Amino acid sequence: MKKTFFLLLFCCTKLVSQVIPINQGNGINQLDSTFINKKRTKVLLSGKTKYTDYKIISLKNDTTYIDTTLTILKEYKYNFLRKDNFELLAFHNQGQTFNRLGYDFNNLSRFPTMGMQAKHFNYLDVDAINYYEVPTPTTEILYRTGLQQGQVLETLFTLNFSKRFNVGIQYKGLRSLGNYRNSLASHGNFTSFFSYRNTSEKYRIRGHLTAQDLTNQESGGITNDMIAVFTNDDPNFTDRGRIDVNLENAESLLDGRRVFIEQDYKLFSSKDSVKKDFSNLKLGHTFSHESKFYKFTQTASSTFFGNTTATTINERVNNKIINNQFFLEFNSKHILGRFRVDAGLTNYNYGNDSILNKNVAIINNHKIKGSAFSFGGNWNASIKNFQLNSRVNITPGSGRISGNSIYSEAIYKKDSLFSVKGSISINAKSPNFNTVLFQSAYDDYNWQNDTFKKINTRNIYVGLNTKWINASASLTNIENYTYFDESSKPQQSGENVTYLKIKGNNEFKFGKFALNNTILIQQVSSGQGVFRVPNFVTRNTLYYSDFLFEGKPLYFQTGVTFKYFSKYKANAFNPLLNEFNIQNTTEIGYPTFDVFFNAQIRRTRIYFKADNLSSMFLKKNYFSAPNYPYRDFVIRFGLVWNWFI
């Protein structure tokens, strides 16, 4: 947030055009759709580069391209997370947490985390960092207005010193006051990254450095007396700052620093190997050092969280993970693709510096720390139109991060017509650290659950992608499901959770009109008492697209989005833990209407949106969680701007 000098660096760049191919399906990978017409597009960048030269490379080495088109998918992702939040229910202020409308168990982590999951939505993990390969210096700026005061500003600058050496920096600053008292959000996410390969292409290295601080004032929601004032639309409280909240002086902070390095060396390749059926033998190393802390403060304690003898609250819990992994990888026609084996050592250290509350005799050890050895393997094979991917990771022993993870998938792709994917995963890992050990000055928030069992998750997934419809179905069974009960204490369910999820998306076009539909159907057949989701969620967008003005310099999309989820007993939010806990008294479920007008001029996309227009004529029954109202009607403005020198 204080690194505004990055913006000055970006302002030194200048705009240019690009070479764009026509007919790229739904518009993805076209960088200047403003100029697309029925014939062909020929817009020069420098005469030597084209849009496929501007590459984005993920941690898994999947490659996409910088996309400056205006599509309905961009409308869905235009938020501070820059993700489609269809399965998330936002709180009223951007930068706050999200309740969940659906869950994904298809790709679980191997190890437990520190917890405080409600605080991690805007935290960038290792797999969220992208690497780039660009022929010219490239810049992207995102701006979005906040609530009352503040904004989101995200800046990216990356360049290649040579074809093999790329560097870049990225910073996202968020500050939004919010409409309710004590609801300020102030976030900063800084990333610097690089990638390099030598001239012989035998040695490769890439890495990143992140520094993230996510601060939120915690209101605790509106008081119980104010719920009727809100739902009855009392004209004396249209100014939401007049509504009483449970906490006036509480604040939470998640701070994290990470260094990540991945490198490999080809011992020999197909060009210099005696046996060409055994090629590209690589030896590699991955190193990650991440240090986090979560802090909760109050200038004066309150009875909202129960009894305490402390006059002020200043609690901090630390978490440090150091991971070293070595791997050997090779390609061979005998295994139809690539095979990799790896072994690693992980050191972990979670907890407080001392015993915080001596009034309770529950805690006898204020830290969870140790080390664990793990090993595993990956196999990626191709057989004509089939792609097979499998991975196994095992962490033996009885330590806090012991467990195993098995994942296997098969993909069949028929040209560009359709693809079918099926996968199965089995995961066993310890519960998150904060469910096993937690300390607080408040008496009711101290526990040490040494007898908690491993969480066993089994998931089956099937997906179908075609030109006409995208659909998926998954069935998940969870043994020893760990949750926070009505008193915000961690528990393990004695009943297995069985969760069925079916999701579909399609789009109908009628000339310049289009109707985009996403539907989610869910059923919890066992474990309904601890695992809650709405049975039905839908999002339907009717929009119109066209060009404006002579020469078609401006392309726009305007429409209305309807979203609805059926009533369910949504989880309650606990700001001290920054976790969600089950509750049995309040059901929420309601429709919302949003109206938008988005425009594209060359590589600039401009966004106007009227959020929750339905609040002006529907009942005031919209909540994100018990005691936390969803946002009222508000008009948002912003833009995304790409520059290519």
ZAGU-797946 format. One line per 4 residues: for each residue x, y, z of C-alpha. Coordinates in pm, whole numbers, plus 32768, in hexadecimal, padded with zeros to 4 digits. Example, Ala and Ser with C-alpha at 12.3 -4.5 7.8 and 13.67 -1.06 7.14 Angstrom:
// residues 2
84CE 7E3E 830C  8557 7F96 82CA
This chain:
// residues 645
8000 8000 8000  8127 80E6 8039  81DB 8075 7EFF  813A 8176 7E18
8285 81AE 7D68  8235 8078 7C9A  8122 813C 7BF1  821C 8244 7B82
82F0 8136 7AE1  81C8 80B1 7A1F  8163 8209 79A3  82A5 821A 78DA
822A 8112 77E6  8179 815A 769C  805D 80B7 75E3  8082 7FE1 74AE
7FAB 7EF1 73E1  7FC5 7D7A 73AF  7FA3 7C6D 72A6  7E5A 7BBB 72ED
7DD5 7A7F 724B  7C63 7A5E 7204  7B6C 7955 727A  7BFA 78F6 73CC
7AC3 784C 7453  7A28 7913 756C  7B1B 7A35 754B  7C21 79BC 763F
7D85 79FA 75C3  7D15 7B17 74E0  7DC2 7C51 7556  7D07 7D53 748A
7BA4 7CDB 7457  7B43 7E45 7413  7BCF 7E1B 72B7  7B3A 7CC6 7267
7A49 7CC6 7140  79B7 7BCD 704E  7AEB 7BC7 6F72  7C39 7BCF 7022
7D04 7CA0 7110  7E5D 7D22 70C8  7ED5 7E0A 71D9  804D 7E20 71FC
810B 7E2E 7341  826D 7E4F 72C4  8268 7D76 718F  8324 7C68 724D
8246 7BFF 736E  80ED 7B69 7396  8004 7B24 74B7  8086 79BF 74EF
81DA 7A53 7549  8148 7AE7 768A  813F 79B0 7764  80C4 7971 78C6
815A 7837 7962  80C3 779B 7A99  8170 76D2 7BA9  8107 7593 7AF2
819C 7621 79AE  8048 7650 790B  8066 776A 780D  7F5F 786F 77B8
7F77 79C5 7718  7F3D 7B27 778E  7DD2 7B67 7736  7D4E 7CC8 7704
7BF7 7C6F 767C  7AAB 7CCE 7717  79D8 7B9A 7762  78CC 7B3A 785B
79D2 7A68 790E  7A97 7BA8 794E  7960 7C42 79EA  7947 7B1D 7ADC
7AB6 7B3C 7B3B  7AB8 7CB3 7B6B  7ADD 7CB8 7CE6  7BFA 7CDE 7DDD
7C42 7B65 7DCE  7C41 7B69 7C50  7B8C 7A1B 7C58  7A2E 79AE 7C00
7989 79AB 7D58  784D 78EF 7CF0  7870 77FD 7E14  78C3 7910 7F0E
77E0 79FC 7FCC  788F 7B49 8003  7870 7C1E 8139  7800 7D86 8107
795A 7E25 80E5  7A63 7DBA 7FED  7B93 7D36 80A2  7ABA 7C7F 819E
7A8C 7B08 81A5  7996 7A25 80ED  789A 7923 815C  788C 77E8 8085
7775 777C 7F9F  7837 764D 7F23  7977 7587 7F68  7A86 74F1 7E8E
7B3D 73B9 7F08  7BDA 735C 7DBB  7D37 73DE 7E08  7D83 73DB 7F7C
7ECF 743F 8017  7FB4 7336 80A8  7FF4 73E1 81F5  7F1C 7492 82F7
7F23 760D 82FA  7F31 7700 841C  7DB8 7738 83FA  7D0F 788F 840D
7C77 782D 82C0  7B8D 7957 82AC  7CC1 7A36 829D  7D65 7982 8179
7C80 79D2 8053  7D63 7AEF 7FE3  7EA7 7A43 8048  7F7E 79D6 7F21
8000 7873 7F45  811D 77DA 7E7B  803A 7760 7D63  7F9C 78BA 7D3E
80E3 7954 7CC1  810F 795D 7B48  824B 7986 7A7B  8262 7A37 792D
8316 7A33 77E2  82E3 7B74 771B  839C 7C04 75ED  8369 7D6C 7664
8337 7E0B 77BD  81D0 7DD1 7826  80F6 7E84 7922  7F9B 7E4B 79AC
7EDC 7F30 7A98  7D93 7EE5 7B43  7CCA 7FEE 7BFB  7B80 7FC6 7CB3
7AC7 80AF 7D99  7A87 8051 7F03  7965 808A 7FF1  7946 81E9 8088
7ABF 8227 8070  7BD9 8165 7FCE  7C24 8093 7E9D  7CDA 7F64 7E13
7E11 7FA4 7D44  7ED2 7E7E 7CB3  8006 7EB2 7BDB  80DA 7DB8 7B1A
821E 7DFF 7A61  82EB 7CF1 79B8  83FC 7CE6 78B0  84F8 7BF9 7816
8665 7C60 781F  8692 7B48 7722  85B3 7A37 7699  8624 795A 77B7
8622 7A52 78DC  84DF 7AEE 795F  84A4 7BC7 7A91  8372 7C76 7B16
82CC 7D1F 7C3E  815F 7D29 7CA2  80AE 7DE7 7DB5  7F42 7DF0 7E1D
7ED4 7EF4 7F17  7D73 7EF4 7FA1  7CD3 7FED 808C  7B5C 800A 80BC
7AA9 80AE 81E0  795D 7FF5 81C8  77FF 806C 821F  77EB 7FDF 837F
78BA 804E 84A6  7A09 7FA6 84E2  7A0C 7EF8 838E  7B48 7F87 82EF
7C11 7E9B 8212  7D7D 7EE9 81C2  7E46 7DE6 80FF  7F97 7DE0 8053
801F 7CC4 7F79  817E 7CF4 7EED  8224 7BF6 7E05  836C 7BF8 7D48
83BE 7AD5 7C61  84BE 7A5C 7B64  8503 7937 7A7B  8640 78D9 79C1
86C7 77C3 78E4  8827 77B2 7857  8889 77AE 76EA  88A4 7633 76DC
8745 7614 7771  87CE 751E 7870  87B2 75F4 79A7  8673 76A6 7A14
8620 776E 7B49  84F6 783C 7BB4  8480 78D0 7CF8  83C2 79DE 7DAB
83BD 7AAF 7EE4  8274 7B19 7F85  821E 7C08 809F  80B0 7C1A 8100
7FF3 7CCE 8214  7E79 7CB1 822E  7DD9 7D91 8335  7C67 7D9F 8388
7BA5 7E56 8491  7AB5 7D5A 852A  7958 7DD9 857C  78CB 7C8B 85F2
7796 7CD5 851E  766E 7DAB 857E  75D5 7D78 86D6  74A2 7C9B 8701
73CD 7DCF 874C  742F 7E67 85FF  73C9 7D3A 852B  725A 7DA2 8536
72BE 7F08 84E8  7371 7E8D 83AF  726D 7D93 8335  714D 7E89 836E
7209 7F96 82AA  71EE 809B 83BD  721A 81ED 830D  72E0 8271 8438
73F7 8179 83EB  7424 8196 8272  7578 821F 82D1  7613 80D2 8330
7716 817E 8407  7602 81BF 8508  75C0 804B 853B  7660 7FBD 8676
7763 7EAA 864C  77E3 7DAE 8749  794F 7E1B 8743  79D4 7F7E 8726
7B46 7F48 8768  7BAD 7DF5 86DB  7CA5 7DB7 85C1  7D40 7C83 851F
7E80 7C67 8454  7F13 7B4F 8381  807C 7B91 8320  814E 7AA9 8248
82A6 7A9C 81A5  8314 798E 80B1  8448 7934 7FE5  8418 782B 7ED8
8522 7798 7DEF  84FA 767F 7CF1  861C 7609 7C18  8679 74DC 7B46
8799 7464 7A6E  878B 7372 7947  8897 7270 7984  8874 720B 781A
876D 7242 7710  86FA 7196 75D2  8803 7251 750B  8928 71C8 75CA
889F 7085 7658  8920 6F37 75E0  87C9 6E9F 7622  86CE 6F85 757F
85AA 6EC7 7612  8618 6F45 7768  8633 70BD 7749  8627 7208 7801
869F 7181 794E  8681 729C 7A49  86F6 72D1 7BAB  863A 73E1 7C62
860D 7496 7DAB  84EF 7563 7E3F  8518 7641 7F70  8409 7700 8027
8423 77CC 8165  82E1 786B 81DE  82AE 7925 8323  8154 79A0 838C
80B1 7A30 84BE  7F48 7A76 8518  7EFD 7B8E 860D  7DBA 7BF3 86BA
7DAC 7D35 8786  7CB0 7DFB 8850  7CFB 7F41 8902  7C07 7ECF 8A0E
7B80 7D72 8A4B  7A0B 7D2D 8A2B  790D 7C2A 8A9C  78C0 7BCF 8932
79BB 7AAF 8943  7977 7A4F 8AAD  7A47 7A6D 8BE9  7BA4 7AFC 8C00
7C78 7BA6 8D07  7D3B 7C6B 8C02  7CEB 7DDC 8BD1  7D7D 7DE8 8A71
7DA7 7CD0 8972  7EE4 7CA3 88A5  7F04 7B3B 882D  7FF2 7AB5 8728
8021 7954 86A6  8146 78FF 85C2  816F 77FA 84B4  82AD 77A2 83F8
82D0 7699 82E9  841E 7644 8244  8412 7543 812D  8533 74AA 806A
84E2 73B6 7F54  85C5 7300 7E5E  8541 7254 7D28  85B3 7181 7C03
84ED 7195 7AC0  850B 70EF 796C  844E 70A8 782B  8440 6F52 778B
8372 6EAE 767B  8353 6D81 7762  8280 6E48 7857  81CE 6F10 7744
8234 7060 77D4  82D2 70FC 7906  831F 705E 7A56  839A 710D 7B8E
8400 7096 7CE7  8440 7181 7E08  84A2 7188 7F76  848E 72A9 8065
84BE 7324 81C7  83C6 7414 8266  83FF 74D5 83A8  82D4 7574 8455
82AD 7656 8583  8156 76D5 85EF  80E4 777A 8730  8115 7896 8825
824E 7907 88D5  81C1 78AF 8A2C  808A 7846 8AEA  7F93 7965 8ABB
7E81 7912 8BB7  7EE7 787A 8D02  7D7F 787C 8D7E  7D3E 773E 8CB9
7E08 75FF 8CE9  7DC4 756D 8B92  7F07 75CC 8AE0  8049 7519 8B40
8109 755A 89FF  80F2 76A3 8948  8193 762B 8802  8168 7522 86F7
82B6 74EA 8651  8385 73DD 85B0  83FB 7356 8462  8376 7251 8373
8404 718F 824F  8329 7154 811E  834F 70AC 7FCD  827B 707B 7E97
8264 706D 7D20  81B2 7101 7BF2  815B 705D 7AA7  80E0 7118 7973
8098 704C 783B  7FF1 7080 76E9  7F4D 6F72 7618  7EB8 7007 74DC
7D92 70DA 7556  7DB9 7069 76BF  7E7F 711F 77CA  7ECA 706A 7910
7F4B 7120 7A46  7F91 7085 7B98  8047 70EE 7CD1  808D 704B 7E21
811A 70F2 7F59  815B 703D 80A0  81CC 70D2 81EA  8204 6FA5 82CF
8203 6FA2 844A  8118 7022 8555  817A 7193 855B  8098 72BE 8535
80C1 72D1 83BA  80D1 7160 8369  7FDC 70DA 8268  7FBA 7084 80FB
7F23 7108 7FBB  7EC9 7048 7E80  7E3A 70EA 7D49  7DFC 705B 7BEE
7D48 70EA 7AC0  7CFF 7087 7959  7CA8 7185 784B  7C1F 713A 76F2
7C1F 725C 75FA  7B84 724E 74A0  7C1C 7372 73E3  7B62 74AF 7449
7A0E 7404 7457  7A0F 7380 75B8  7AE0 72F6 76D2  7A8A 7208 77ED
7B43 71F5 7936  7B27 70FA 7A50  7BF0 70FD 7B91  7C08 7056 7CE3
7CBF 70D5 7E15  7D06 7048 7F6E  7D94 7130 8077  7DED 70F8 81E4
7E7F 7213 82B1  7E77 72A7 840D  7D7F 73BD 845F  7DF6 7524 8445
7EDB 7594 855E  7DE5 768D 85F7  7CE5 7576 8630  7DEB 74AE 86EE
7E84 75CC 87B8  7E0A 772C 87F9  7E3E 782A 890D  7D8F 796C 896C
7D63 7A59 8A8F  7BF1 79FF 8A78  7BB6 78C8 8B4B  7AD0 781A 8A52
7BD2 7828 8938  7CDD 773E 89BD  7D01 75D3 8951  7DFD 74C0 8910
7D67 739C 884E  7E7C 729C 8845  7D88 7180 87FF  7CFE 720B 86BA
7D0C 710D 85A1  7D76 713B 8439  7C72 71BE 8345  7C39 70BE 8231
7BA5 714B 80F1  7B42 7082 7FBE  7ACB 7135 7E87  7A4E 70C1 7D30
7A2B 71C4 7C1C  79A6 71BE 7AB5  79AA 72EB 79CB  7934 732F 7868
7995 745E 7797  78F8 74A1 7642  78A7 75CB 7568  7745 75C3 75EB
7761 756D 775B  785A 753B 7874  77ED 744E 7987  7889 739D 7AAE
7823 72B9 7BCB  78DE 7250 7D02  7897 716C 7E27  795F 71A3 7F67
7971 70D4 80A4  7A21 7166 81D5  7A79 70A1 830C  7ACD 7160 844E
7A52 72A5 83B9  7AD8 73BE 8498  7A05 74F2 84D8  79BB 7603 85D6
787C 75CE 869D  777D 76D1 8711  7866 7736 882C  7984 7762 8732
7A3F 7636 87BE  7ADF 753B 86CD  7A39 73E7 86B4  7A57 72B0 85DE
791C 7217 8552  78CD 70B2 85B3  77FE 7091 8476  7897 7091 831C
783E 71B5 823A  77BE 7150 80E2  77A6 7274 7FEF  7721 726E 7E89
7762 7398 7DA7  76E5 73C9 7C40  773E 7503 7B7E  76ED 7574 7A1D
772B 76A3 7942  76BB 7703 77E4  7679 7836 7712  7568 7879 7611
759B 7987 750C  748A 7A40 744E  7534 7B2E 7361  75D9 7C35 743B
752A 7BB5 7574  75AB 7A99 764C  7532 79DE 777E  7640 7945 7858
75C9 7849 795E  767C 779C 7A7C  75C1 76A9 7B5D  7638 75F0 7C92
7572 74D3 7D31  75ED 7440 7E7B  7580 7334 7F6E  7612 72CA 80BC
758D 716D 80FD  7640 7139 8249  76E3 722C 8338  75DF 733F 82FE
7603 73AD 8467  776C 7424 8436  778C 745F 82BE  7698 755B 8229
7671 75D7 80C4  7545 765D 8002  7499 7557 7F2C  7483 7641 7E01
7554 7764 7D7F  7520 7811 7C31  75B7 7937 7B76  751A 79B1 7A32
759D 7AD4 7967  74DE 7B6C 7843  75BE 7C5E 7788  75E3 7D19 763F
772B 7D4F 7581  7777 7E3D 7464  7863 7F44 73D9  7832 80BA 73F2
7897 81E0 7316  7921 81EA 71B8  7A4B 8107 7184  79E0 8032 72AE
7ADD 80C0 73A8  7A0A 8056 74D5  797D 7EFF 7526  7887 7EDF 7645
77B9 7DE4 7708  7692 7E42 77E0  759D 7D68 7899  7509 7CEC 79DE
757C 7BCB 7ABC  7487 7B0D 7B95  7511 7A36 7CAE  744E 7964 7DA4
749D 785C 7EA8  739E 7792 7F6B  7377 77BE 80E2  7467 7706 81C5
74FD 772E 831E  7636 77E1 82B1  7764 77D6 8392  779F 78F3 8487
78E0 79BC 8486  79C1 79D4 85B7  7AAE 7AFF 8598  7B99 7A93 86B0
7BE6 7947 8608  7BA5 79C4 84A7  7AEC 787F 846F  7985 7821 8422
78BD 774E 8516  7772 769B 84F5  7630 7739 857E  74CC 76B8 8595
73F1 77ED 85B6  7407 78BC 8476  73BF 7861 830B  742D 793D 81EC
73E3 7929 8078  7375 7A3B 7F88  738E 7AC3 7E23  7462 7BE8 7DAF
7468 7CB1 7C6B  759F 7D65 7BEB  75A4 7E48 7ABA  76E8 7E88 79FE
7773 7F4D 78D9  78D2 7EED 7869  7998 7F7C 7747  7ADF 7F36 7694
7BB6 8036 75E0  7CE6 7F8A 7550  7D87 7EDF 767C  7CC5 7F9C 7787
7B91 7F01 7826  7AAA 7FEB 78E6  79AD 7F66 79E2  7871 8006 7A70
7797 7F37 7B58  7661 7F6E 7C2C  7688 7E6F 7D45  7551 7DD8 7DE5
7456 7EB2 7D30  734D 7DC7 7DBA  737E 7E5B 7F18  72B6 7F89 7EA4
7174 7EC3 7E70  719A 7D6F 7F1F  7190 7D1B 8091  72BA 7D72 8169
7304 7C07 81B4  745A 7BF4 8111  756C 7B7B 81FC  76C5 7AE7 81B9
76C5 7A3A 830C  75F2 7A60 8445  760F 7BCC 84BF  76D7 7C2F 8387
75FE 7CDE 827F  7660 7CC5 8112  76A8 7E0D 8060  7597 7F03 8006
756E 7F9A 7EAD  76B3 803C 7E3F  774D 80A9 7CF4  78AF 8033 7CAF
79A6 80AF 7BAA  7AF6 802D 7B37  7BDA 7FCD 7A19  7CE9 7EDA 79AA
7DF8 7F69 78C9  7F0E 7EAB 7813  8040 7F54 7782  8140 7EB8 7699
827A 7F80 764E
